[in-house]
Amino acid sequence: MEKDDDTLSQLTALLDDPTISEQSRYAVINRIANLFYARSQTDDMVLFLTDWVETHPDDHYDAYWLFMVASSYLKSAQEPLAEYYYERIINNYTDLLVNGESIHFSCLQHLIQISKNPSNRINYFNRIILNFPQNVSITEMYMRLALEYETVGEWDMALKSYNLFLEQPDSSTIQIAGLPNAYTKARQMVNFSKSSKDWTFESLEALENAVKKAITSYNWRKLDSYRSKVNFFAMSWKSSESDPNALENFSMHNFMLGNRIRYSDRLDDTSTPTEAYLRTWGWTSYVNVWYLYFRKVDFPADPEIHGRWEWAGIYFGEKL
């Protein structure tokens, strides 16, 4: 400990030398800060660095000293203080490369992780896309940006971001942590936004009754008109909506002609407030049972459509 105290005294004396070069001064300050940190004197380290920045506003490395302060607060789980200093760096200091790494990029990465404010997070994502496209997956950035715009209700910007996501060559194959169905979600949102939406029903009961009446009367034209005109799927229970083969464009006429179609009196017991299943049978000799899948429309961008119901797909076979 005494040896460290002697070292600190010597280093502090070096800082008072007016002839010290910029690079040497950087090395001295960095050494002092690391000595404090190694001795678990983080408060002393923070005080030393913030005082230096306040008294030496022209120091080329001020952004780095504040970055050390922010990182110290982050490691001690004081995220609001870390966020304050990361924000201060990106808003008030020119970017700086340390060991080949951009200070601003590192700050933005941390801010995205710790910030609870979606408007701020939108700003961070846009800054990364604009200034550091080579450091990230732009495809992922557009998806995450779209979700943030959704959170704050900026639907035009959300849809624009979803469109930009879909325009990327790897949008259909990218794996994004926490977003297993990113491509399907973006495609559905964009396709739905461009559609007429005239197939939706005010309530689940109205949709169910209309479909049952059309089946009873073998009115295939009505059934075709009730189906969602975008994102409609027809697939087995083991398939996924993202599977290209799940998007079927067929007429109900091909399956009603000459067959005796029946349906359950009630919706399936597994139905929820946002999804419902109607068991039907008699469609074909090789796949007799079809479950018609109804879902509540989740599209806050259009309040008149949001919350209505649509016939969104068909599951072939008995439920697994």
C-alpha positions in Angstrom: 0.0 0.0 0.0 2.8 2.4 0.9 4.5 1.6 -2.4 1.2 2.5 -4.2 1.0 5.7 -2.3 4.5 6.6 -3.3 3.7 5.8 -6.9 0.6 8.0 -6.8 2.6 10.9 -5.4 5.2 10.5 -8.1 2.5 10.3 -10.8 0.7 13.3 -9.4 3.9 15.3 -9.4 4.4 14.4 -13.1 1.1 15.9 -14.0 2.2 19.2 -12.6 5.2 19.3 -15.0 4.3 21.9 -17.7 6.7 20.2 -20.1 5.0 16.8 -20.1 3.8 15.6 -23.6 0.2 14.8 -24.3 0.9 11.1 -24.7 2.9 11.0 -21.5 0.1 12.9 -19.7 -2.4 10.3 -21.0 -0.3 7.5 -19.7 0.1 9.1 -16.3 -3.7 9.8 -15.9 -4.5 6.3 -17.0 -2.0 4.8 -14.5 -3.4 6.9 -11.6 -7.0 5.9 -12.5 -6.1 2.2 -12.7 -4.2 2.3 -9.4 -7.3 3.7 -7.7 -9.4 1.0 -9.4 -7.0 -1.8 -8.4 -7.2 -0.7 -4.8 -11.1 -0.7 -5.0 -11.0 3.1 -4.5 -13.5 3.7 -7.2 -14.9 6.8 -5.6 -11.4 8.3 -5.6 -11.0 7.3 -9.2 -14.3 9.0 -10.2 -13.4 12.1 -8.3 -10.0 12.3 -9.8 -11.2 11.8 -13.4 -14.2 14.1 -13.2 -12.1 16.8 -11.5 -9.5 16.5 -14.3 -12.1 16.9 -17.0 -13.6 19.9 -15.3 -10.3 21.6 -14.9 -8.8 20.6 -18.3 -11.6 21.0 -20.9 -9.1 21.0 -23.7 -7.7 17.6 -22.9 -8.0 15.5 -26.1 -8.8 12.4 -23.9 -11.6 13.9 -21.8 -14.2 11.6 -23.5 -12.1 8.6 -22.5 -11.8 9.7 -18.9 -15.6 10.1 -18.7 -16.0 6.7 -20.3 -13.9 5.2 -17.5 -16.2 6.9 -15.0 -19.4 5.7 -16.8 -18.0 2.1 -17.0 -17.2 2.2 -13.3 -20.7 3.1 -12.4 -22.0 0.4 -14.8 -19.9 -2.2 -13.1 -21.3 -1.2 -9.7 -24.9 -1.4 -11.0 -25.5 2.3 -10.8 -27.0 2.4 -14.2 -28.6 5.9 -14.1 -25.2 7.5 -13.4 -23.6 5.4 -16.1 -26.3 6.5 -18.5 -25.7 10.1 -17.6 -22.0 10.0 -18.4 -22.5 7.9 -21.6 -25.0 10.5 -22.8 -22.7 13.3 -21.8 -19.9 11.8 -23.9 -21.9 11.3 -27.1 -23.6 14.7 -26.9 -20.6 16.9 -25.9 -17.4 15.3 -26.9 -15.8 14.4 -30.3 -15.5 10.7 -30.9 -12.2 9.1 -29.9 -10.5 5.9 -30.9 -8.9 4.0 -28.0 -7.2 0.7 -28.8 -8.9 1.0 -32.2 -12.4 1.2 -30.7 -14.8 4.1 -31.0 -15.8 5.6 -27.7 -19.1 6.8 -29.2 -19.9 3.4 -30.5 -19.2 1.7 -27.1 -21.3 4.3 -25.4 -24.3 3.8 -27.7 -24.0 0.0 -27.2 -24.2 0.4 -23.5 -27.0 3.0 -23.7 -29.2 0.7 -25.7 -28.7 -2.0 -23.1 -29.5 0.2 -20.0 -31.8 2.9 -21.1 -35.5 2.5 -20.2 -36.6 5.4 -22.4 -37.8 4.2 -25.8 -37.4 7.7 -27.4 -33.8 7.8 -26.3 -33.3 4.2 -27.6 -34.7 5.3 -31.0 -32.0 8.0 -31.0 -29.3 5.5 -30.2 -30.3 3.1 -32.9 -30.5 5.8 -35.5 -27.0 7.1 -34.5 -25.5 3.6 -34.8 -27.2 3.1 -38.2 -26.0 6.5 -39.5 -22.4 6.5 -38.0 -21.4 2.9 -37.4 -23.1 0.7 -40.1 -20.0 -1.3 -40.5 -19.9 -2.3 -36.8 -23.4 -3.9 -36.6 -26.0 -5.9 -38.5 -28.1 -3.2 -40.2 -30.8 -5.7 -40.7 -31.1 -6.3 -36.9 -30.9 -2.6 -36.2 -33.9 -1.8 -38.5 -36.0 -4.5 -36.8 -35.2 -3.2 -33.3 -35.8 0.3 -34.4 -39.2 -0.6 -35.7 -40.1 -2.1 -32.4 -39.0 1.0 -30.5 -41.1 3.2 -32.8 -44.1 0.9 -32.1 -43.6 1.4 -28.4 -43.9 5.2 -28.7 -46.8 4.9 -31.2 -44.9 6.4 -34.2 -46.5 4.0 -36.7 -45.4 5.6 -39.9 -41.8 5.4 -38.8 -42.3 1.8 -37.5 -43.6 0.7 -40.9 -40.8 2.6 -42.7 -38.3 0.7 -40.5 -40.0 -2.7 -41.2 -39.8 -1.9 -44.9 -36.1 -1.2 -44.6 -35.6 -4.4 -42.7 -37.4 -6.4 -45.4 -35.2 -4.8 -48.1 -32.1 -6.2 -46.6 -30.8 -9.4 -48.3 -30.6 -11.4 -45.1 -34.0 -10.4 -43.6 -35.6 -13.8 -44.2 -32.7 -15.8 -42.7 -31.3 -13.6 -39.9 -31.5 -14.9 -36.4 -32.1 -12.1 -33.8 -31.9 -12.9 -30.1 -35.3 -12.6 -28.5 -37.1 -12.2 -31.8 -37.5 -15.7 -33.4 -40.2 -14.5 -35.8 -38.7 -11.2 -36.9 -39.2 -11.7 -40.6 -42.8 -13.0 -40.3 -43.7 -10.1 -38.0 -42.2 -7.5 -40.4 -43.8 -9.0 -43.5 -47.2 -9.2 -41.8 -47.1 -5.6 -40.6 -46.1 -4.2 -44.0 -48.5 -6.4 -46.0 -51.3 -5.6 -43.7 -50.6 -1.9 -43.8 -50.9 -1.9 -47.6 -54.1 -3.9 -47.7 -57.8 -2.9 -47.8 -58.5 -4.7 -44.5 -62.1 -5.1 -45.7 -62.3 -8.8 -44.6 -62.2 -8.0 -40.9 -65.2 -8.5 -38.5 -66.2 -6.4 -35.6 -66.2 -9.3 -33.2 -65.2 -13.0 -33.0 -68.9 -13.9 -32.7 -69.7 -12.2 -36.0 -66.8 -13.8 -37.8 -67.6 -17.3 -36.4 -71.3 -17.0 -37.4 -70.5 -15.7 -40.9 -68.1 -18.6 -41.5 -70.5 -21.2 -40.2 -73.3 -19.8 -42.3 -71.2 -19.9 -45.4 -70.1 -23.5 -44.7 -73.7 -24.6 -44.1 -74.9 -23.1 -47.4 -71.8 -24.3 -49.2 -71.2 -20.7 -50.3 -67.5 -20.9 -51.3 -67.5 -17.4 -52.6 -68.4 -16.0 -49.2 -65.8 -18.2 -47.5 -63.1 -16.9 -49.9 -64.2 -13.3 -49.2 -63.9 -13.9 -45.4 -60.3 -15.1 -45.6 -57.5 -12.6 -44.9 -56.2 -11.2 -48.2 -52.6 -10.9 -46.8 -50.6 -13.2 -44.6 -53.2 -16.0 -44.8 -51.6 -19.4 -44.2 -52.7 -23.0 -44.7 -50.3 -25.5 -43.1 -49.9 -28.5 -40.7 -49.5 -27.9 -37.0 -45.8 -28.7 -37.2 -45.1 -26.0 -39.8 -44.4 -22.3 -39.3 -46.0 -19.2 -40.9 -42.5 -18.2 -42.1 -42.4 -21.4 -44.3 -43.0 -20.3 -47.9 -45.2 -23.3 -48.4 -47.5 -22.1 -45.6 -48.8 -19.2 -47.7 -51.5 -20.8 -49.8 -53.5 -19.1 -52.5 -56.4 -21.4 -53.3 -60.2 -21.2 -53.6 -62.5 -23.0 -51.1 -64.5 -24.1 -54.1 -61.9 -26.8 -54.8 -62.5 -28.4 -51.5 -66.3 -27.8 -50.9 -67.4 -29.3 -54.2 -68.9 -32.7 -53.7 -67.9 -32.9 -50.0 -70.0 -32.9 -46.9 -68.5 -30.2 -44.6 -69.3 -30.1 -40.9 -68.1 -28.0 -38.0 -68.1 -28.1 -34.2 -70.9 -26.2 -32.4 -68.4 -24.3 -30.2 -64.9 -22.9 -30.7 -62.1 -25.1 -29.5 -61.4 -25.1 -25.7 -57.8 -23.9 -26.3 -59.1 -20.6 -27.8 -58.0 -17.4 -26.0 -59.1 -13.7 -26.0 -56.9 -13.1 -29.0 -56.9 -16.4 -30.9 -59.6 -18.9 -31.6 -59.9 -22.3 -33.4 -63.0 -23.8 -35.1 -62.7 -27.5 -35.8 -64.2 -28.5 -39.2 -64.1 -31.8 -41.1 -65.1 -33.4 -44.4 -62.8 -31.4 -46.7 -60.6 -34.1 -48.3 -60.1 -37.9 -47.9 -56.5 -37.5 -47.1 -56.7 -34.6 -44.6 -60.3 -34.7 -43.3 -60.0 -32.3 -40.4 -59.2 -28.6 -40.7 -59.0 -26.1 -37.9 -59.9 -22.6 -39.0 -57.8 -20.1 -37.2 -59.3 -16.7 -36.1 -57.3 -14.0 -34.5 -57.8 -10.5 -33.1 -56.1 -7.9 -35.4 -53.1 -6.3 -33.7 -52.6 -3.2 -35.7 -52.6 0.0 -33.6 -51.5 2.0 -36.6 -55.2 2.0 -37.6 -57.5 2.4 -34.6 -60.6 1.6 -36.7 -59.1 -1.8 -37.5 -57.2 -2.6 -34.4 -59.0 -5.1 -32.2 -61.3 -6.4 -34.9 -61.1 -10.1 -35.9 -59.9 -11.9 -39.0 -59.8 -15.4 -40.4 -56.0 -15.7 -40.6 -55.3 -19.3 -41.5 -56.0 -23.0 -41.6 -54.3 -25.8 -39.7 -54.5 -29.2 -41.3 -55.2 -32.3 -39.2 -56.0 -33.0 -35.6 -54.4 -30.8 -33.0 -51.1 -32.0 -31.7 
